[in-house]
Amino acid sequence: MTWYPDINDLKSYYLLLKKKYSDLEREHILGGGERKLKGILDSLRYGLPMGDLDFWLKTVLFLRDLVCFHCYSEGNHRFAYESTISFLEENGYLVGISEEAGEGEKLTRLVGDELAEGNPIRNFKPIAKWLKSKCEKK
């Protein structure tokens, strides 16, 4: 059974980021940001409008939605990455993405670039495949 975060989980991830990064100390959720977060969580949990997508593609689309909707005034890419990693870990995966090599930042930028290009969901499949290759079930 898949574990899904709720709005309080996402808020707590951002609070942890604010403690970790001093440039986020004064940042806050934007107007309508909480509503956007709830919509992202509904899409992840219920598959709207994703339908019957596999776990990995849903995970990448969760990351994409967190990157693109800019729910916070700063730190959206970092928030999206941390939320996605937490989602994977809560679902029993060890994530082998190297922070030293900048793989996490590359992942969020790649997703953001695909989004900026207006690419359809199918173009996210290689990213989902790469992410799966970096994870191992506990």
Protein Blocks (a to p, Z undefined) as FASTA:
>chain_A
ZZdddfklmmmmmmmmmmmpmklmmgccdehklmmmmmmmmmmmnopakljadfklmmmm
mmmmmmmnomafghklmmmmmmmmmmmmmnopacfbdfknommmmmmmmmmmmmmnopaf
klmmmmmmmmmmmpccZZ
